[in-house]
Amino acid sequence: MSRIQAITIKYTPPASAGAKRPTARSMVIAAFHILKNKPIKTNLREGLWIVMLTPESRPTWRQLEQLPYLSAVLWETLGVSTGIASRSALVAPNEALVYKNHTIPAGTPVSESNYFVFTDPEIFPDPHTFDPDRWLHVAAKGEHLIPR
């Protein structure tokens, strides 16, 4: 398994983590967008040079995980290549949740398809544009696009 495959699997939602086609599809989509967009390619290359000073350099997983732009590219790739449409229910066991003018009682399972989350312009402005910088902007403000 290549390093890129391993990184993709690590950041792929569990429903498709073991599947080869969604992983391969994500890799192809990432390669397409990286090669199509010179600023993205340049930013990614500059970020990788921090831990890969020579072609023979072998960065550790820890070092790769600390590269903000690499992480942003991976998250953006997963957003545009949502893979298998699945729903993972989350439950707030001790508190009611409020969504717009609806109250969801404590203990109620709530889920949504990845596709609908990643293409919601209220969450991801211009959702069909490959833009890793969106992840960096919210991180700089101490926020997250995806709950952790």
DSSP file (Angstrom, degrees, kcal/mol; ACC not computed):
  #  RESIDUE AA STRUCTURE BP1 BP2  ACC     N-H-->O    O-->H-N    N-H-->O    O-->H-N    TCO  KAPPA ALPHA  PHI   PSI    X-CA   Y-CA   Z-CA
    1    1 A M              0   0    0      0, 0.0     2,-0.0     0, 0.0     0, 0.0   0.000 360.0 360.0 360.0 134.6    0.0    0.0    0.0
    2    2 A S     >  -     0   0    0      1,-0.1     4,-2.3     4,-0.0     5,-0.1  -0.296 360.0-111.7 -76.1 165.5    1.4    3.4   -0.9
    3    3 A R  H  > S+     0   0    0      2,-0.2     4,-2.7     1,-0.2     5,-0.2   0.896 119.0  53.0 -64.0 -40.6    1.7    6.3    1.6
    4    4 A I  H  > S+     0   0    0      2,-0.2     4,-2.7     1,-0.2    -1,-0.2   0.916 109.3  49.0 -63.2 -41.7   -1.1    8.2   -0.2
    5    5 A Q  H  > S+     0   0    0      2,-0.2     4,-2.9     1,-0.2     5,-0.2   0.931 111.7  49.4 -61.0 -44.6   -3.4    5.2    0.0
    6    6 A A  H  X S+     0   0    0     -4,-2.3     4,-2.2     1,-0.2    -2,-0.2   0.908 112.7  46.5 -62.6 -41.9   -2.6    4.8    3.7
    7    7 A I  H  X S+     0   0    0     -4,-2.7     4,-1.8     2,-0.2    -1,-0.2   0.918 112.7  50.4 -65.7 -42.7   -3.3    8.5    4.4
    8    8 A T  H  X S+     0   0    0     -4,-2.7     4,-0.7     1,-0.2    -2,-0.2   0.924 110.6  49.1 -61.2 -44.8   -6.5    8.4    2.4
    9    9 A I  H >< S+     0   0    0     -4,-2.9     3,-0.9     1,-0.2    -1,-0.2   0.911 108.0  55.0 -61.3 -41.8   -7.7    5.3    4.3
   10   10 A K  H 3< S+     0   0    0     -4,-2.2    -1,-0.2     1,-0.2    -2,-0.2   0.880 116.4  36.4 -59.4 -38.6   -6.9    7.0    7.6
   11   11 A Y  H 3< S+     0   0    0     -4,-1.8    -1,-0.2    -5,-0.1    -2,-0.2   0.364  94.0 104.8 -99.4   5.2   -9.1   10.0    6.7
   12   12 A T  S << S-     0   0    0     -3,-0.9     5,-0.1    -4,-0.7    70,-0.0  -0.673  83.8 -99.7 -85.4 138.9  -11.8    8.2    4.9
   13   13 A P    >>  -     0   0    0      0, 0.0     3,-2.0     0, 0.0     4,-0.7  -0.250  37.3-110.4 -55.4 145.6  -15.1    7.7    6.7
   14   14 A P  H >> S+     0   0    0      0, 0.0     3,-0.6     0, 0.0     4,-0.5   0.765 111.4  67.9 -52.8 -32.4  -15.5    4.2    8.2
   15   15 A A  H 34 S+     0   0    0      1,-0.2    70,-0.1     2,-0.1     3,-0.0   0.792 117.5  23.6 -61.9 -26.0  -18.2    3.1    5.8
   16   16 A S  H X4 S+     0   0    0     -3,-2.0     3,-1.0     1,-0.1    -1,-0.2   0.342  92.0 103.7-119.5   6.3  -15.7    3.2    2.9
   17   17 A A  H << S+     0   0    0     -4,-0.7    -2,-0.1    -3,-0.6    -1,-0.1   0.855  88.7  39.8 -61.3 -36.4  -12.4    2.8    4.7
   18   18 A G  T 3< S+     0   0    0     -4,-0.5     2,-0.4    -3,-0.0    -1,-0.3   0.513  94.5 100.2 -91.5  -3.3  -12.0   -0.8    3.7
   19   19 A A    <>  -     0   0    0     -3,-1.0     4,-1.1     1,-0.1     5,-0.1  -0.663  58.7-155.2 -88.4 135.4  -13.3   -0.5    0.2
   20   20 A K  H  > S+     0   0    0     -2,-0.4     4,-3.0     2,-0.2     5,-0.3   0.890  87.6  55.4 -77.1 -39.2  -10.8   -0.3   -2.6
   21   21 A R  H  > S+     0   0    0      1,-0.2     4,-2.9     2,-0.2     5,-0.2   0.941 108.3  45.8 -65.3 -47.6  -12.9    1.5   -5.2
   22   22 A P  H  > S+     0   0    0      0, 0.0     4,-2.4     0, 0.0    -1,-0.2   0.895 115.5  48.9 -61.3 -36.3  -13.8    4.5   -3.0
   23   23 A T  H  X S+     0   0    0     -4,-1.1     4,-2.2    -7,-0.2    -2,-0.2   0.943 113.6  45.1 -66.7 -46.8  -10.2    4.8   -1.9
   24   24 A A  H  X S+     0   0    0     -4,-3.0     4,-2.4     1,-0.2    -1,-0.2   0.901 112.8  52.1 -62.5 -40.3   -8.9    4.6   -5.5
   25   25 A R  H  X S+     0   0    0     -4,-2.9     4,-2.6    -5,-0.3    -1,-0.2   0.915 108.7  50.3 -62.4 -43.1  -11.6    7.1   -6.6
   26   26 A S  H  X S+     0   0    0     -4,-2.4     4,-2.7     1,-0.2    -1,-0.2   0.903 110.2  50.3 -61.5 -41.2  -10.5    9.5   -3.8
   27   27 A M  H  X S+     0   0    0     -4,-2.2     4,-2.6     2,-0.2    -2,-0.2   0.907 111.3  47.9 -64.7 -41.3   -6.9    9.3   -4.9
   28   28 A V  H  X S+     0   0    0     -4,-2.4     4,-2.7     2,-0.2    -2,-0.2   0.922 112.6  48.8 -65.2 -43.7   -7.8    9.9   -8.6
   29   29 A I  H  X S+     0   0    0     -4,-2.6     4,-2.4     2,-0.2     5,-0.2   0.916 112.3  48.6 -63.2 -43.0   -9.9   12.9   -7.6
   30   30 A A  H  X S+     0   0    0     -4,-2.7     4,-2.8     2,-0.2     5,-0.2   0.947 112.4  47.9 -61.0 -48.4   -7.1   14.3   -5.4
   31   31 A A  H  X S+     0   0    0     -4,-2.6     4,-2.6     1,-0.2     5,-0.3   0.913 111.0  52.0 -59.6 -43.2   -4.5   13.8   -8.2
   32   32 A F  H  X S+     0   0    0     -4,-2.7     4,-2.2     1,-0.2    -1,-0.2   0.952 114.2  41.1 -57.8 -51.7   -6.8   15.5  -10.7
   33   33 A H  H  X S+     0   0    0     -4,-2.4     4,-1.6     2,-0.2    -2,-0.2   0.871 115.1  50.8 -69.3 -36.7   -7.5   18.6   -8.6
   34   34 A I  H  < S+     0   0    0     -4,-2.8     7,-0.5    -5,-0.2    -1,-0.2   0.934 116.3  40.9 -65.0 -45.2   -3.8   18.9   -7.4
   35   35 A L  H  < S+     0   0    0     -4,-2.6    -2,-0.2    -5,-0.2    -1,-0.2   0.810 114.4  52.9 -73.8 -29.5   -2.5   18.7  -11.0
   36   36 A K  H  < S+     0   0    0     -4,-2.2     2,-0.7    -5,-0.3    -1,-0.2   0.806 106.5  55.7 -73.9 -30.4   -5.3   20.9  -12.4
   37   37 A N     X  -     0   0    0     -4,-1.6     4,-2.3    -5,-0.2     3,-0.3  -0.871  65.7-166.0-114.6 103.0   -4.7   23.7  -10.0
   38   38 A K  H  > S+     0   0    0     -2,-0.7     4,-2.9     1,-0.2     5,-0.2   0.876  87.9  53.2 -58.9 -43.0   -1.1   25.0   -9.9
   39   39 A P  H  > S+     0   0    0      0, 0.0     4,-2.7     0, 0.0    -1,-0.2   0.899 110.8  48.2 -60.4 -37.6   -1.4   27.1   -6.7
   40   40 A I  H  > S+     0   0    0     -3,-0.3     4,-2.6     2,-0.2     5,-0.2   0.942 113.1  47.7 -65.2 -45.9   -2.7   23.9   -4.9
   41   41 A K  H  X S+     0   0    0     -4,-2.3     4,-2.5    -7,-0.5    -1,-0.2   0.917 114.0  47.4 -59.7 -44.4    0.1   21.9   -6.3
   42   42 A T  H  X S+     0   0    0     -4,-2.9     4,-2.7     2,-0.2    -2,-0.2   0.933 113.0  47.5 -64.3 -47.1    2.7   24.5   -5.3
   43   43 A N  H  X S+     0   0    0     -4,-2.7     4,-2.2    -5,-0.2    -2,-0.2   0.901 113.9  47.9 -61.8 -41.3    1.3   24.9   -1.8
   44   44 A L  H  X S+     0   0    0     -4,-2.6     4,-2.4    -5,-0.2    -1,-0.2   0.931 112.3  48.6 -65.5 -45.1    1.2   21.1   -1.2
   45   45 A R  H  X S+     0   0    0     -4,-2.5     4,-1.9    -5,-0.2    -2,-0.2   0.915 111.2  50.2 -61.4 -43.6    4.7   20.7   -2.6
   46   46 A E  H  X S+     0   0    0     -4,-2.7     4,-0.6     1,-0.2    -1,-0.2   0.896 111.1  49.5 -62.8 -39.8    6.0   23.5   -0.3
   47   47 A G  H >< S+     0   0    0     -4,-2.2     3,-0.8     1,-0.2     4,-0.5   0.904 110.7  49.1 -65.0 -41.2    4.3   21.9    2.7
   48   48 A L  H >X S+     0   0    0     -4,-2.4     4,-1.7     1,-0.2     3,-1.1   0.817  98.9  67.2 -69.2 -30.3    5.8   18.5    1.9
   49   49 A W  H 3< S+     0   0    0     -4,-1.9    -1,-0.2     1,-0.3    -2,-0.2   0.766  87.5  69.9 -62.0 -23.5    9.3   20.0    1.5
   50   50 A I  T << S+     0   0    0     -3,-0.8    -1,-0.3    -4,-0.6     3,-0.2   0.892 116.8  20.9 -59.9 -39.1    9.3   20.8    5.2
   51   51 A V  T <4 S+     0   0    0     -3,-1.1     2,-0.4    -4,-0.5    -2,-0.2   0.496 124.8  55.7-108.8  -6.6    9.5   17.1    6.0
   52   52 A M     <  +     0   0    0     -4,-1.7    -1,-0.2     1,-0.1    -2,-0.1  -0.665  54.9 162.5-127.4  76.8   10.9   15.8    2.8
   53   53 A L  S    S+     0   0    0     -2,-0.4    -1,-0.1    -3,-0.2    -4,-0.1   0.775  73.5  22.7 -68.4 -26.4   14.1   17.7    2.1
   54   54 A T  S >  S-     0   0    0     -3,-0.1     3,-1.7     1,-0.0    -1,-0.0  -0.913  87.5-107.9-133.0 161.6   15.3   15.1   -0.4
   55   55 A P  T 3  S+     0   0    0      0, 0.0    -2,-0.0     0, 0.0    -1,-0.0   0.756 120.7  56.7 -60.4 -22.1   13.5   12.5   -2.5
   56   56 A E  T 3  S+     0   0    0      2,-0.0    -3,-0.0    -4,-0.0    -4,-0.0   0.573  80.5 116.8 -85.5  -9.0   14.9    9.9   -0.2
   57   57 A S    <   -     0   0    0     -3,-1.7    -5,-0.1     1,-0.1    -6,-0.1  -0.316  49.2-161.4 -61.1 139.5   13.4   11.4    2.9
   58   58 A R        -     0   0    0     -7,-0.0    -6,-0.1    -2,-0.0    -1,-0.1  -0.824   9.9-157.5-125.0  90.5   10.9    9.2    4.6
   59   59 A P        -     0   0    0      0, 0.0     2,-0.1     0, 0.0    -7,-0.1  -0.288  18.5-116.1 -67.3 153.5    8.7   11.4    7.0
   60   60 A T     >  -     0   0    0      1,-0.1     4,-2.2    -9,-0.1     5,-0.2  -0.399  25.2-109.5 -80.7 164.3    6.9    9.7    9.9
   61   61 A W  H  > S+     0   0    0      1,-0.2     4,-2.8     2,-0.2     5,-0.2   0.911 121.2  56.3 -58.5 -41.3    3.1    9.6   10.1
   62   62 A R  H  > S+     0   0    0      1,-0.2     4,-0.9     2,-0.2    -1,-0.2   0.909 107.0  48.3 -58.6 -43.6    3.4   12.1   12.9
   63   63 A Q  H >4 S+     0   0    0      1,-0.2     3,-0.6     2,-0.2    -1,-0.2   0.920 112.5  48.3 -63.8 -43.3    5.3   14.5   10.7
   64   64 A L  H >< S+     0   0    0     -4,-2.2     3,-1.5     1,-0.2    -2,-0.2   0.884 106.9  56.3 -64.8 -38.1    2.7   14.2    7.9
   65   65 A E  H 3< S+     0   0    0     -4,-2.8    -1,-0.2     1,-0.3    -2,-0.2   0.744 101.5  58.9 -65.6 -22.0   -0.2   14.6   10.3
   66   66 A Q  T << S+     0   0    0     -4,-0.9    -1,-0.3    -3,-0.6    -2,-0.2   0.459  79.1 101.4 -87.1  -1.0    1.3   18.0   11.4
   67   67 A L    <>  -     0   0    0     -3,-1.5     4,-2.3    -4,-0.2     5,-0.2  -0.744  57.0-163.6 -88.5 105.7    1.2   19.4    7.8
   68   68 A P  H  > S+     0   0    0      0, 0.0     4,-2.4     0, 0.0    -1,-0.2   0.883  85.8  48.1 -58.7 -42.1   -1.8   21.7    7.7
   69   69 A Y  H  > S+     0   0    0      2,-0.2     4,-2.5     1,-0.2     5,-0.2   0.896 110.4  51.1 -70.9 -37.3   -2.0   22.0    3.9
   70   70 A L  H  > S+     0   0    0      2,-0.2     4,-2.3     1,-0.2    -1,-0.2   0.935 112.2  47.8 -60.8 -45.4   -1.7   18.2    3.4
   71   71 A S  H  X S+     0   0    0     -4,-2.3     4,-2.7     1,-0.2    -2,-0.2   0.908 110.8  51.5 -61.1 -41.7   -4.5   17.7    5.9
   72   72 A A  H  X S+     0   0    0     -4,-2.4     4,-2.5    -5,-0.2    -1,-0.2   0.900 109.4  49.7 -63.3 -40.7   -6.6   20.4    4.2
   73   73 A V  H  X S+     0   0    0     -4,-2.5     4,-2.4     2,-0.2    -1,-0.2   0.905 112.0  48.9 -64.2 -40.8   -6.1   18.7    0.8
   74   74 A L  H  X S+     0   0    0     -4,-2.3     4,-2.2     2,-0.2    -2,-0.2   0.934 112.6  46.5 -65.4 -45.7   -7.1   15.3    2.3
   75   75 A W  H  X S+     0   0    0     -4,-2.7     4,-1.6     1,-0.2    -2,-0.2   0.912 113.5  49.1 -62.7 -41.8  -10.3   16.7    3.9
   76   76 A E  H  X S+     0   0    0     -4,-2.5     4,-1.9    -5,-0.2    -1,-0.2   0.896 108.9  53.4 -65.3 -39.0  -11.2   18.6    0.7
   77   77 A T  H  X S+     0   0    0     -4,-2.4     4,-1.6     1,-0.2    -1,-0.2   0.923 108.4  49.5 -60.1 -44.3  -10.7   15.4   -1.3
   78   78 A L  H  < S+     0   0    0     -4,-2.2    -1,-0.2     1,-0.2    -2,-0.2   0.819 108.4  55.3 -65.9 -29.2  -13.0   13.5    1.0
   79   79 A G  H  < S+     0   0    0     -4,-1.6     3,-0.4     1,-0.2    -1,-0.2   0.889 114.2  37.2 -69.7 -39.0  -15.6   16.3    0.7
   80   80 A V  H  < S+     0   0    0     -4,-1.9     2,-0.2     1,-0.2    -2,-0.2   0.620 121.2  46.4 -90.2 -12.0  -15.7   16.1   -3.1
   81   81 A S     <  +     0   0    0     -4,-1.6    -1,-0.2    -5,-0.2   -55,-0.1  -0.536  68.4 170.5-123.4  65.2  -15.4   12.3   -3.3
   82   82 A T        -     0   0    0     -3,-0.4    32,-0.1    -2,-0.2    -1,-0.1   0.581  22.4-164.4 -60.5 -10.3  -17.9   11.4   -0.7
   83   83 A G        +     0   0    0    -61,-0.1     2,-0.3    -3,-0.1    -1,-0.2  -0.351  55.7  17.3  67.9-139.7  -17.7    7.7   -1.6
   84   84 A I  S    S-     0   0    0      1,-0.1     2,-0.8    -2,-0.1    30,-0.2  -0.503  81.0-123.4 -72.3 129.3  -20.4    5.4   -0.4
   85   85 A A        +     0   0    0     -2,-0.3     2,-0.3    28,-0.1    -1,-0.1  -0.635  52.7 149.2 -74.8 112.9  -23.5    7.3    0.8
   86   86 A S        -     0   0    0     -2,-0.8    28,-0.8    26,-0.1     2,-0.5  -0.932  39.2-136.4-141.5 164.5  -24.0    6.2    4.3
   87   87 A R        -     0   0    0     -2,-0.3     2,-0.6    26,-0.2    26,-0.1  -0.990   8.1-165.4-126.7 129.2  -25.4    7.6    7.5
   88   88 A S        -     0   0    0     -2,-0.5    24,-0.3    24,-0.4     2,-0.2  -0.959  24.7-133.4-112.5 115.4  -23.8    7.2   10.9
   89   89 A A        -     0   0    0     -2,-0.6     2,-0.4    22,-0.1    22,-0.2  -0.442  18.4-163.5 -72.1 137.5  -26.2    8.1   13.7
   90   90 A L  B     -A  110   0A   0     20,-2.9    20,-2.6    -2,-0.2     2,-0.4  -0.915   4.1-158.3-116.0 147.6  -25.0   10.3   16.5
   91   91 A V        -     0   0    0     -2,-0.4     3,-0.1    18,-0.2    15,-0.1  -0.992  16.8-154.3-131.4 130.3  -26.8   10.7   19.8
   92   92 A A        -     0   0    0     16,-0.5    15,-2.3    -2,-0.4     3,-0.4  -0.864  21.6-172.3 -96.1  97.7  -26.8   13.4   22.3
   93   93 A P  S    S+     0   0    0      0, 0.0    -1,-0.2     0, 0.0     3,-0.0   0.770  73.8  30.4 -68.6 -27.1  -27.7   11.3   25.3
   94   94 A N  S    S+     0   0    0     -3,-0.1     2,-0.4     1,-0.1    12,-0.1   0.439 113.4  49.9-116.3   0.8  -28.2   14.0   27.9
   95   95 A E  S    S-     0   0    0     -3,-0.4    12,-0.3    10,-0.1     2,-0.2  -0.993  73.2-116.6-143.4 148.6  -29.3   17.1   26.2
   96   96 A A        -     0   0    0     -2,-0.4     2,-0.4    10,-0.2    10,-0.1  -0.556  31.7-137.6 -76.2 145.7  -32.0   18.2   23.6
   97   97 A L  E     -B  104   0B   0      7,-2.7     7,-3.7    -2,-0.2     2,-0.5  -0.848   8.2-149.8-105.5 143.3  -30.6   19.5   20.4
   98   98 A V  E     +B  103   0B   0     -2,-0.4     2,-0.5     5,-0.2     5,-0.2  -0.960  14.2 180.0-115.6 123.5  -32.0   22.6   18.6
   99   99 A Y  E >   -B  102   0B   0      3,-2.7     3,-2.5    -2,-0.5     2,-0.2  -0.967  65.6 -54.7-123.9 113.5  -31.9   22.8   14.9
  100  100 A K  T 3  S-     0   0    0     -2,-0.5     0, 0.0     1,-0.3     0, 0.0  -0.402 124.0 -19.4  52.2-115.7  -33.4   26.0   13.5
  101  101 A N  T 3  S+     0   0    0     -2,-0.2     2,-0.4    -3,-0.1    -1,-0.3   0.090 120.4  96.1-107.1  25.0  -36.9   26.0   15.0
  102  102 A H  E <   -B   99   0B   0     -3,-2.5    -3,-2.7     2,-0.0     2,-0.5  -0.918  58.9-151.9-114.8 139.1  -37.0   22.2   15.8
  103  103 A T  E     -B   98   0B   0     -2,-0.4    -5,-0.2    -5,-0.2    -2,-0.0  -0.947   7.2-158.1-109.0 127.0  -36.1   20.6   19.2
  104  104 A I  E     -B   97   0B   0     -7,-3.7    -7,-2.7    -2,-0.5     3,-0.1  -0.916  24.7-121.4-105.1 118.4  -34.7   17.1   19.0
  105  105 A P    >   -     0   0    0      0, 0.0     3,-1.6     0, 0.0   -13,-0.2  -0.165  35.1 -89.8 -60.8 150.6  -35.2   15.2   22.3
  106  106 A A  T 3  S+     0   0    0      1,-0.2   -10,-0.2   -12,-0.1   -12,-0.1  -0.282 113.3  28.6 -55.6 142.5  -32.2   13.9   24.2
  107  107 A G  T 3  S+     0   0    0    -15,-2.3    -1,-0.2   -12,-0.3   -11,-0.1   0.423  85.1 133.6  85.2  -1.1  -31.3   10.3   23.1
  108  108 A T    <   -     0   0    0     -3,-1.6   -16,-0.5   -16,-0.3    -1,-0.3  -0.718  58.3-124.3 -85.2 124.7  -32.7   10.6   19.6
  109  109 A P        -     0   0    0      0, 0.0     2,-0.4     0, 0.0   -18,-0.2  -0.475  30.7-171.0 -66.9 135.9  -30.4    9.3   16.9
  110  110 A V  B     +A   90   0A   0    -20,-2.6   -20,-2.9    -2,-0.2     2,-0.3  -0.992  10.9 162.3-129.7 135.4  -29.6   11.9   14.3
  111  111 A S        -     0   0    0     -2,-0.4     2,-0.3   -22,-0.2   -22,-0.1  -0.979  15.7-171.9-149.0 162.5  -27.8   11.3   11.0
  112  112 A E        -     0   0    0     -2,-0.3   -24,-0.4   -24,-0.3     2,-0.1  -0.980  35.1-100.5-152.9 147.1  -27.2   12.8    7.6
  113  113 A S     >  -     0   0    0     -2,-0.3     4,-1.7     1,-0.1     3,-0.3  -0.432  27.3-128.3 -68.0 139.3  -25.6   11.6    4.4
  114  114 A N  H  > S+     0   0    0    -28,-0.8     4,-3.0     1,-0.2     5,-0.3   0.890 107.7  59.5 -53.5 -41.7  -22.0   12.9    3.8
  115  115 A Y  H  > S+     0   0    0      1,-0.2     4,-1.3     2,-0.2    -1,-0.2   0.918 105.4  46.5 -56.7 -46.2  -23.0   14.0    0.4
  116  116 A F  H  4 S+     0   0    0     -3,-0.3    -1,-0.2     1,-0.2    -2,-0.2   0.830 113.7  49.1 -69.6 -31.0  -25.7   16.4    1.7
  117  117 A V  H >< S+     0   0    0     -4,-1.7     3,-1.4     1,-0.2     7,-0.2   0.958 112.7  45.9 -68.7 -51.0  -23.3   17.8    4.3
  118  118 A F  H 3< S+     0   0    0     -4,-3.0    -2,-0.2     1,-0.3    -1,-0.2   0.671 115.6  46.7 -70.6 -16.5  -20.4   18.4    1.9
  119  119 A T  T 3< S+     0   0    0     -4,-1.3    -1,-0.3    -5,-0.3    -2,-0.2   0.259  81.3 112.7-107.8  12.5  -22.7   20.0   -0.7
  120  120 A D    X>  -     0   0    0     -3,-1.4     4,-3.1     1,-0.1     3,-1.3  -0.762  56.3-155.4 -84.4 112.8  -24.6   22.3    1.6
  121  121 A P  T 34 S+     0   0    0      0, 0.0    -1,-0.1     0, 0.0     5,-0.1   0.696  91.4  64.0 -65.9 -16.7  -23.5   25.9    0.7
  122  122 A E  T 34 S+     0   0    0      2,-0.1    -2,-0.0     1,-0.1    -3,-0.0   0.814 116.5  28.9 -72.5 -28.5  -24.4   27.1    4.2
  123  123 A I  T <4 S+     0   0    0     -3,-1.3    -1,-0.1     1,-0.3    -5,-0.1   0.858 135.5  27.9 -93.3 -46.3  -21.6   24.8    5.6
  124  124 A F  S  < S-     0   0    0     -4,-3.1    -1,-0.3    -7,-0.2    -2,-0.1  -0.858  81.8-143.8-120.7  92.7  -19.3   24.8    2.6
  125  125 A P  S    S+     0   0    0      0, 0.0     4,-0.2     0, 0.0    -3,-0.1  -0.296  89.0   8.6 -55.3 139.6  -19.5   28.0    0.5
  126  126 A D  S >  S-     0   0    0      1,-0.1     3,-1.9     2,-0.1    -6,-0.1   0.962  83.6-173.2  51.9  59.7  -19.1   27.1   -3.2
  127  127 A P  T 3  S+     0   0    0      0, 0.0    -1,-0.1     0, 0.0     4,-0.1   0.660  73.1  58.0 -64.4 -18.9  -19.2   23.4   -2.4
  128  128 A H  T 3  S+     0   0    0     -9,-0.1     2,-0.5    -4,-0.1    -2,-0.1   0.340  87.4  92.2 -95.2   8.6  -18.4   22.1   -5.8
  129  129 A T  S <  S-     0   0    0     -3,-1.9     2,-0.9    -4,-0.2   -49,-0.0  -0.879  81.3-125.2-101.1 132.5  -15.1   24.0   -6.0
  130  130 A F        +     0   0    0     -2,-0.5    -2,-0.1     1,-0.1   -53,-0.1  -0.670  47.4 157.7 -77.3 106.0  -12.0   22.1   -4.8
  131  131 A D    >   +     0   0    0     -2,-0.9     3,-1.6     1,-0.1     4,-0.4  -0.745  22.7 176.0-138.1  85.3  -10.7   24.6   -2.1
  132  132 A P  T >> S+     0   0    0      0, 0.0     3,-1.4     0, 0.0     4,-0.9   0.780  77.6  73.7 -59.9 -25.7   -8.4   23.2    0.6
  133  133 A D  H 3> S+     0   0    0      1,-0.3     4,-2.5     2,-0.2     5,-0.2   0.773  79.8  71.7 -62.0 -24.8   -7.9   26.7    1.9
  134  134 A R  H <> S+     0   0    0     -3,-1.6     4,-1.5     1,-0.2    -1,-0.3   0.858  98.0  50.1 -59.1 -32.9  -11.5   26.6    3.4
  135  135 A W  H <> S+     0   0    0     -3,-1.4     4,-1.6    -4,-0.4    -1,-0.2   0.844 110.3  49.2 -72.9 -34.4  -10.1   24.2    6.0
  136  136 A L  H  X S+     0   0    0     -4,-0.9     4,-2.2     2,-0.2    -2,-0.2   0.875 107.1  55.1 -72.6 -37.5   -7.2   26.4    6.9
  137  137 A H  H  X S+     0   0    0     -4,-2.5     4,-0.9     1,-0.2    -2,-0.2   0.920 111.7  42.1 -63.4 -44.6   -9.4   29.5    7.3
  138  138 A V  H  <>S+     0   0    0     -4,-1.5     5,-2.9     1,-0.2     3,-0.4   0.879 112.7  54.2 -71.7 -35.2  -11.7   27.9    9.8
  139  139 A A  H ><5S+     0   0    0     -4,-1.6     3,-1.6     1,-0.2    -2,-0.2   0.884 103.3  56.9 -63.5 -37.5   -8.7   26.3   11.6
  140  140 A A  H 3<5S+     0   0    0     -4,-2.2    -1,-0.2     1,-0.3    -2,-0.2   0.796 107.9  48.2 -63.7 -27.5   -7.1   29.7   12.0
  141  141 A K  T 3<5S-     0   0    0     -4,-0.9    -1,-0.3    -3,-0.4    -2,-0.2   0.406 120.9-110.5 -90.9   2.0  -10.3   30.9   13.8
  142  142 A G  T < 5S+     0   0    0     -3,-1.6    -3,-0.2     1,-0.3     2,-0.2   0.713  79.9 122.0  77.2  20.0  -10.2   27.8   16.0
  143  143 A E      < -     0   0    0     -5,-2.9     2,-0.4    -6,-0.1    -1,-0.3  -0.575  51.7-139.9-108.4 173.4  -13.3   26.3   14.4
  144  144 A H        -     0   0    0     -2,-0.2    -9,-0.0     1,-0.1     4,-0.0  -0.996  11.4-157.4-134.5 139.7  -14.0   23.0   12.6
  145  145 A L  S    S+     0   0    0     -2,-0.4    -1,-0.1     1,-0.2   -10,-0.0   0.808  93.4  41.0 -79.4 -31.7  -16.0   22.3    9.5
  146  146 A I  S    S-     0   0    0      2,-0.0    -1,-0.2     0, 0.0     0, 0.0  -0.967  97.7-112.6-117.0 128.8  -16.4   18.7   10.6
  147  147 A P              0   0    0      0, 0.0    -2,-0.0     0, 0.0     0, 0.0  -0.315 360.0 360.0 -58.4 140.2  -17.1   17.9   14.3
  148  148 A R              0   0    0     -4,-0.0    -2,-0.0     0, 0.0     0, 0.0   0.377 360.0 360.0-112.9 360.0  -14.2   16.1   15.9
